[in-house]
Each structure stands twice: as structure tokens, then as C-alpha cells.
Amino acid sequence: MEDSVYDLLGAENPDGMFLSLKDALHDLPKVDLHAHVNGSIPPQVIEALAHRNPKYAEWTLPRTRRSLQACFDLFNVIHDVIVDRDSIYQASSAVIDMFAADNVRYLELRTTPRATEHITKKNQIETVLRAIAAGTSRHPLMAIRLLISIDRSHSLTDAMEAVELADQFRKRGVVGVDFSGNPTKHSFTLFRPALDLARSMGLRTAVHFGEVDNVPEVDEVLKWHPDRLGHGCVLVLTKTFPTYDDHHFGRYHRAGHPVILCTDDAGVFSTTLSAELAHMLRAFGPALPLGNPAAGPQRLLSPSATLALVSQETQALTPAPTGGEDAGAHPARGPATPAATKKIRRTRAGAFTVSAGSASEDGEDQDGDGDGDGDGDGDGDDRSSSGDEDQASPSAEGGERAPQQAGHGGCPPADAVEVASRPASGCPTCGAPATATATAAPASATFTLRACAAMQRQAARTMAFDPEAAQRVIEEALVAWEARYLAEGVIIVDMGPLDE
Ligand SMILES: CNc1ncnc2c1ncn2[C@@H]1O[C@H](COP(=O)(O)O)[C@@H](O)[C@H]1O
């Protein structure tokens, strides 16, 4: 450790414990909802598997920054070497072990059915599911589910087959379908019949969108109202991210959309979820006690974070469609909800605080806790309605003052999904008129370890496609983690980057 704790904190050693940020993030029980199997294979494993093929005898996975197109070129190599039951099983098992080692407790993997000269698409999915079953036995604290991917560079027929496979393997842990692939190929429109079919079967839908600037498609996807959205980079017009400050994660979080940071392709990007959370804390976190004062908010992206940070899964951003078939009233999701508009939240000291600069105009995140749960206590649970948590208070980290909500009879706030779909004003529970006022604050966000935990909890409750399993594996572990890392007197010392 280069700097002493006292230098970093500028304070005398209090009676508390000293723990490292690295340990805190590693120990945090985590949720990853967006991980492509073949993109998540650890580099050394994919290299070993590639070296079996004479064509790739010398091949190594590049560990540097790369463009989106370069990523897709890499997938071609990976697909060239993961071709039979053995390589699929080994690769999938290594992916699961990697997430387990990073303490990811609820994992939604996704993979595209692919036939090779050795196997059928069905064989391939069965093999991944076998690896998942064995992985769950090796890691009993984990729950792993699978989405079947529709690759937009393939055909509608392939997409229909993918949906059928998803339906066929539902009893073995398939929970939905994913729409992914090279975003410059084909259109969302072409694949809508397959996605409509998936929805009509009660499968959940996660859609990649907004990875490239294609506004009509973004509009179409939002109108279709998938259960979850991945990436969404162009929605906030950043497109590329020269600095973390420009990253759309902060924007979504400030706006209070349920959002979770995921790895996407941990192998291809040589990263882990803990490392991504560390990047996020450094980018959006307070200077002390979590951040390294030397690493200011304008710190450039590190190579390993180049594209990994674009991977996030967020709840659908727009109102559900109204009326007719499109209302989304299918067996799995039930009737469509009314249009989303204003959110009313609370905060308490130490919670994630969000400035109101854009909050009132966006009509969002007025609790300022950034946990997206609407209660402002930063825990993501929305269950607590105790008086002190209702009081806005200056943030422990940033000194920003978060907006206040006037109480009205102690109605418990709705959870994130309901919050996002409540009517224009008023308490979602009792209908009392909204009386929240946002105080002006600088347009910056503070992201704390508390908010990291809140994000996992919220995702398990409201974004996971098997929320029951997600909560089962995460809830108790999160409480224990919070007791250890968020207790009074515990000081987290940032000892530098986790991954460099
Ligand atoms: C970088 N962001 C991304 N955007 C879009 N699609 C992506 C992706 N990352 C991965 N995939 C999709 O996942 C496949 C690899 O895993 P599976 O063979 O399915 O397990 C890629 O071929 C691509 O279709």
C-alpha cells in the first residue's frame, strides 16, 4: 500500500476496522443479468481451447481496447473453436466458475443456438444446461438461469428456432430470450415475429438496443416494450465514452431507472463484475472514504473497461403500450401498466444522492438515493417506511442535499417497477397528491458501496427473470455483507485499481 490510511483519509485512525475496496466488492453478493456465454470464457481457457485447432495454434486473445466491430471479429474466432460437446461444456463450466469466484450469486447467462459439424443446436443448448446443472452443484450458493439468444445477423427462421428451443428447455432453467448480435446487421423489425412469439409463450425478453446510432430502431424497440433492455448507449447520445463522466450509466442512475451494471463479455473484455463496479465507484463515487483522491472523475477509461462498461441491463424505459395486442397483457407479464412520469423518493445520510438539476425536468429520481427503488434509503427495498428515513439529509459523502418527500399517512412506497409506472402524480398506494419538491443540487451523482448493494437487491427483486431464485440466493448474503461493510466505524480504503 503506497499511501497510508491516514493520508488517504486525512484523519486519525478511528476505532473502526480497515477493509479494502477490493475485498468489499469481491465479497459483495452480486447479480449479473447480462453475460454471453461465449463472450465470458476466461482468456486462458479460450486460448487453451483455440490451441487445439492448428489454425489458431499461436492465437492469443488481445487484451487491449477494441472497437465493437473488433469484438464481433473475435466472436468469429471463438465460434470457430467452441464447436463440440467437450469444448462447449468446458467453456461453459469455466464461465460459471469465473462468476462463482467473483461471488456472483444470481447469474443469467445467454447463448445463441449454433449447429456445427459435430452437434445440433439442441445438443449445444443441452450441453450448456448440463454445465449449468453441474455448476450449480459445485456452487450451491448460486442460482443460474439461461436466456436463448436470437442473433440479428442470422435469419428469422433461426430466430423462430431459438424461441422454440427456449420454450422446450424452460423446465431446465431457460427463462427467456435475448435479442443480440452485430447491431449493424438486419433490423429489429425483421425479428419481431419471433419476439412476439416468445412473449405470447410467456418467455421473458431482453433486447440489446441502442449500441449504434439508429434512432428509428431505438424507438421501435421501446414501443415494443421488452422486459429488459441492454446497453442503450445512444439513448443519452454519448455513443462512445472518452471518460466515465460521459458514460450513460450515471445518466440512467440519476434518472432513477432500474439499472444494473453487468459484464456482457467478461472474457473478451478481460474483466470481472467486481472490477466493473470498482470502475463505477471511482467514476461516480465520493472522494472519501471510498474513492482514491488521486483518481478524479475525469479519469480516462482503462483498457479493460473499454466496452465492458457499456454493458448494463435496464428495465424498459418507456411507458407500456396501451390497448390491443400490444398492451403487453400476456400470461407472464399481465396487463400493461399506466404511463410512467414522475417519481417521488426519499433519502437518508449515506445513501446515493443525485442532484436535482435534471431531476425535476426529467421528473425522476427525486429521492436522490439512486437505488432506483423509490424509497430513498439506498437499500433498494422500498419496504421500510420508518420516519427517519423519510427525512432528506445532507449526503455523508457529497454534502449535496437531496430532495424531500412530504409524508402522507405512512403509505409504503411502491417498488421500482411500480414506481416507474405510476401515474403523473400522487402516492401509488393511497392516491394522495404528490407534494415532493426537489431542491437544486449540482448535476452530479454520488455512488456508494451502499448503492452498490442496493443495486444488487433491486435487480434481484425487480429485474431478474427468476426473482424468487435471485432473492433466495442474494438477500441473506446481502444483509450479512451490509453488516460487515456498512457498519459504523468501518472504513474502506481504496488501494488502487483492481485490474491493472
Ligand atoms: C459487445 N456487445 C454485444 N452486442 C451484441 N451482441 C453481443 C455482444 N456481445 C456478445 N454478443 C452476442 O453474443 C454472441 C457470443 O455469445 P454466444 O455465442 O451467444 O454464447 C456474439 O456472437 C453476439 O451475437
The ligand as a Tripos MOL2 file, in Angstrom:
@<TRIPOS>MOLECULE
LIG
   24    26     1     0     0
SMALL
NO_CHARGES

@<TRIPOS>ATOM
      1 C1        -20.4510   -6.2110  -27.3060 C.3       1 LIG1
      2 N1        -21.8510   -6.2300  -27.1730 N.pl3     1 LIG1
      3 C2        -22.6570   -7.1360  -27.7970 C.ar      1 LIG1
      4 N2        -23.6740   -6.6720  -28.5540 N.ar      1 LIG1
      5 C3        -24.4690   -7.5310  -29.2450 C.ar      1 LIG1
      6 N3        -24.3280   -8.8590  -29.1970 N.ar      1 LIG1
      7 C4        -23.3450   -9.3670  -28.4550 C.ar      1 LIG1
      8 C5        -22.4690   -8.5340  -27.7160 C.ar      1 LIG1
      9 N4        -21.6070   -9.3150  -27.0500 N.ar      1 LIG1
     10 C6        -21.9210  -10.6030  -27.3850 C.ar      1 LIG1
     11 N5        -22.9590  -10.6250  -28.2480 N.ar      1 LIG1
     12 C7        -23.6050  -11.7930  -28.8890 C.3       1 LIG1
     13 O1        -23.2090  -12.9500  -28.1820 O.3       1 LIG1
     14 C8        -22.5260  -13.8650  -29.0440 C.3       1 LIG1
     15 C9        -21.4320  -14.5870  -28.2810 C.3       1 LIG1
     16 O2        -22.0040  -15.4010  -27.2900 O.3       1 LIG1
     17 P1        -22.8460  -16.7350  -27.6050 P.3       1 LIG1
     18 O3        -22.1930  -17.4250  -28.7910 O.co2     1 LIG1
     19 O4        -24.2520  -16.3340  -27.9170 O.co2     1 LIG1
     20 O5        -22.7320  -17.5410  -26.3530 O.co2     1 LIG1
     21 C10       -21.9950  -12.9660  -30.1600 C.3       1 LIG1
     22 O6        -21.7490  -13.7060  -31.3430 O.3       1 LIG1
     23 C11       -23.1080  -11.9590  -30.3120 C.3       1 LIG1
     24 O7        -24.1490  -12.4810  -31.1040 O.3       1 LIG1
@<TRIPOS>BOND
     1     1     2 1
     2     2     3 1
     3     3     4 ar
     4     3     8 ar
     5     4     5 ar
     6     5     6 ar
     7     6     7 ar
     8     7     8 ar
     9     7    11 ar
    10     8     9 ar
    11     9    10 ar
    12    10    11 ar
    13    11    12 1
    14    12    13 1
    15    12    23 1
    16    13    14 1
    17    14    15 1
    18    14    21 1
    19    15    16 1
    20    16    17 1
    21    17    18 2
    22    17    19 1
    23    17    20 1
    24    21    22 1
    25    21    23 1
    26    23    24 1
@<TRIPOS>SUBSTRUCTURE
     1 LIG1         1 GROUP 0 **** ****
